[in-house]
Amino acid sequence: MRIYGDLVSGNCLKVKWTCDYLHLPHEWIDIDIMQGESRTPEFLARNPFGQVPVVELADGRQLAQSNAIIMYLAEASGLIPNDPFERAKVMEWLFWEQYSHEPYVAVCRFQMKYQGKSADELDPDKVARGTKALEILESALNGRDFLVGDSVSIADIGLVAYTRVAHEGGFDLAAFPNIGNWIERCEAALGLSE
């Protein structure tokens, strides 16, 4: 299996962390999105969306979109609950992450860290929506170790990728103690050191 991705991207890290956690052998192929490498004809032949990550399976099939990839990779593992309702709750969090969290938290981070914008230059609506997403996550983690069930799942992997670096987008994670504790638990469960 080959993974085409950029290690500055939380969406790509989700895939890497899932593979590492499950000990899935893979070859990582760096794609520098800042240099336009996801827009080349060769890359677009793999993924017409022009986005990373993309996984190329041993049989040549290709799969894009980080949450679809981690669902595929984690099938029949402890990262996806057996209970149908809990499995649906994992999906609920993954859909919410892409619609209500990533477009604000990750975009603010990208603009500050990679485009060099200051916090004052960020779109106030994106900041407000990112803050609201963190407030929802903080509330959901009240009295819980993980988002679904009693152990780390792909819901946690999907959300921790950008949440743990939200401070790079101007968000004050010290204001969210439940999130801070959850990040530490996720990092420990996934064996993350950085």
Secondary structure as GFF3:
##gff-version 3
##sequence-region A 1 194
A	DSSP	beta_strand	2	5	.	.	.	ID=ss1
A	DSSP	alpha_helix	10	22	.	.	.	ID=ss2
A	DSSP	beta_strand	27	30	.	.	.	ID=ss3
A	DSSP	three_ten_helix	33	35	.	.	.	ID=ss4
A	DSSP	three_ten_helix	37	39	.	.	.	ID=ss5
A	DSSP	alpha_helix	41	46	.	.	.	ID=ss6
A	DSSP	beta_strand	54	56	.	.	.	ID=ss7
A	DSSP	beta_strand	62	64	.	.	.	ID=ss8
A	DSSP	alpha_helix	66	74	.	.	.	ID=ss9
A	DSSP	alpha_helix	84	96	.	.	.	ID=ss10
A	DSSP	pi_helix	97	101	.	.	.	ID=ss11
A	DSSP	alpha_helix	102	113	.	.	.	ID=ss12
A	DSSP	three_ten_helix	119	121	.	.	.	ID=ss13
A	DSSP	alpha_helix	124	140	.	.	.	ID=ss14
A	DSSP	alpha_helix	154	163	.	.	.	ID=ss15
A	DSSP	three_ten_helix	166	169	.	.	.	ID=ss16
A	DSSP	three_ten_helix	173	175	.	.	.	ID=ss17
A	DSSP	alpha_helix	177	190	.	.	.	ID=ss18
###
